[in-house]
Amino acid sequence: MDVFLSGIEILARWDVGLALLVGSVGGVLIGAIPGVGPAVAIAILLPATFSMDPIVGLTVLLGIYGSSMYGGSIPAILINTPGTAVNALTTYDGFPMTNRGEARRALALAYSSSFFGGVFSVVCLILFAPVLAKVAPMFGSREIFLAALLGIILVVTAHHKQTLIAAAMACFGIWLNTIGLEPVKYTKRYTFDQSWLSGGVNLIVVVLGLFALSQAFILLYSKDKKVHLSKLHGSFFQGFRELARHPRVAGVSATFGVLMGMIPGVGEFTAQFMSYTYAQKTSRRPQDFGHGSSEGLIAAETSNNAVPAAAMVPLLALGIPGEALTAMMLSVFYVHNVIPGPGLFQNRMDFVVALYIALLLLNVLVVIFLLVATNQLIKVVHIPDRFLGMCVLVLSFVGVYSLRNSVTDCALAAAFGVLGFVLKRLSLPIVPIILGMVLGGIMEVKLRAGMARVKTPFDFIDRPIAMILFLMIVFVLLLHVVRVWRDYKQQKA
Amino acid sequence: MSEEIEKKQVVRTAGQIVFAVGFVLIALVLVAVLPDQTAWKNRTKLFAQPRFWPAVSVIGMLVFGGLHLWHQTRQSRKRLVDRNDLYEAGVWLASFEYAGWFLAYVWGVPIIGYLPATLIFAPLLSWRLGYRGRKMLWVSVIFGALVVVMFKGFLHVKIPGGLIYEYLPDALRSFFILNF
């Protein structure tokens, strides 16, 4: 209880309140604009948050992360275009409902499901925090190395039918992280005698290039589309009543969201697929799925909104980000010398609880905002794509240039922007590059530290958690081999 | 249903082989220069060698990139590189134009200042994109001004004042350097 009160005390400041408001409203707006997405917004805002207190900066970024999916459901339901990538599944049942003249019902259901998913996961994690605080210190160098390795393997294998290129991209990310001075012996690595490479390649420059600039180029190169929207009449409150009629689907989907969110590299898509498949298999009307099923919509929206809070677990407890957005947030911690990991749970539990309470408040703020402002909000989908591209380019400049006022950084970000443009055109994975960069650095340091006390390879996994993680790695790899073999057999048949 | 969703996610377009070949070539170069660009220290364990992680990463790039290329060539029933691939490569090159716009903006800010550079860049790029109407050009100007005021004026992000501000009267100079 004391920790909970301390958490509230950390949040009881005007600037945190403002951050909550900006993060929640900003996130919904960004989510509602197809083609921008939380990754672009977080990448742009990241350097601006460095001058803020850690709790203020993280609240803004968490707000954008947590609320963008609420906003992303609006264009998914109304114009069959997901606002963020994770809202793709929402189009399956949301848009057919709009076609049937039930747009308001679909939106109400999406908001209430998202709210339930978000609140469920935060409550779970607040209750789960004392357990995490006990488990986290059991993670030494070997365990963190194995968890990071598991994270990379999961990210790679999650790219079904693109595993090879995802693995190559993860290796590319690890290589990018090795550029510059090596941290122990201070020898140069891949600097090609260029002084500007001695300091290494900055993660934020790469993130801004691959996410923000590349998206600007994509938008600038696209053609503007005409969007027709009709005004929505009536209240959005009925969504909560309808959600209450499907407690099983909502509960199971939120649980999938929490579990999948906690595993590094898995995230929203897997949680959604599992929830949707479960909802369809156990439904009395499975034939409605994909044609405007309310259960399908609940499964998709509840599970994806349960992920953000859960995704903070590996980041806060082990210092291991599970996906690109939490990887970006990691840099905010480092800038303020707040090192996520077992120590954070032992020494700054109030800070961790404050973050979770902030997420809880964000969900409340977002749903209130959406219930009253949806009719005005939907107008943002009218912004032309190419004009939006110009806006993203102008905003990206702030992100890159304000880091170190370096023209070299900007040129490097532009180069990564072109690379990201190519990867997005080819639908090739980008996230493994970022996770390779972040987890590669962690793996290098932890493997070196872990191997110092190891005599035989078996010693590396002689502790219970290390052994569990090792078995999980073997299991994931075996599962992937079986899946590839099945695909191969199917293709041959 | 989940299979259907997966199919929608994996979109194959022209240019895959061109990219795969380029990736493997870069990986080959990185492997070739590995001994030159990294050090090997005597009496140091393998895992603590400065060369260890660069070697793991570039060899991984080469192996997985090579397998990806092999997979692409096996999947493709057409000629290795055809007209569609070349068209796609042309589109990639077209993105350099916008990278150039971005770098021109970057180059302009320290000279003419953040606010003037943004007020010129935003409507000029909008004009290039085909928005010739007064309304959109004004919207671009207002957007540019709002971005500068929000980030430099309110959030005080680190963007230095332009050289041109030195020619302003004393009273205005510091105000402009601090806020615009």
Interface residues (C-beta under 8 A of the other chain):
Chain A: P47 A48 S51 A88 L89 Y92 H160 K161 Q162 L164 I165 A167 A168 A170 C171 F172 I174 W175 T178 E182 V184 K185 T187 K188 R189 Y190 T191 F192 L213 A216 F217 L220 Y221 F273 Y276 T277 Q280 F289 G290 P384 R386 F387 G389 M390 C391 L393 V394 L395 S396 F397 V398 V400 Y401 S402 N405 V407 C410 A411 A414 A415 G417 V418 F421 V422 R425 L426 S427 L428 G436 G440 M443 E444 L447 R448 M451 A452
Chain B: M1 S2 E4 I5 E6 K8 Q9 V10 V11 R12 T13 G15 Q16 F19 A20 F23 A27 L30 V33 Q37 T38 A39 K41 T44 K45 F47 A48 P50 R51 W53 P54 V56 S57 V58 G60 M61 F64 G65 L67 H68 H71 E88 V91 W92 A94 S95 F96 Y98 A99 W101 F102 L103 Y105 V106 W107 V109 P110 T118 F121 A122 L125 S126 L129 G130 Y131 M136 V139 S140 F143 G144 V147 F151 L155 H156 V157 K158 I159 P160
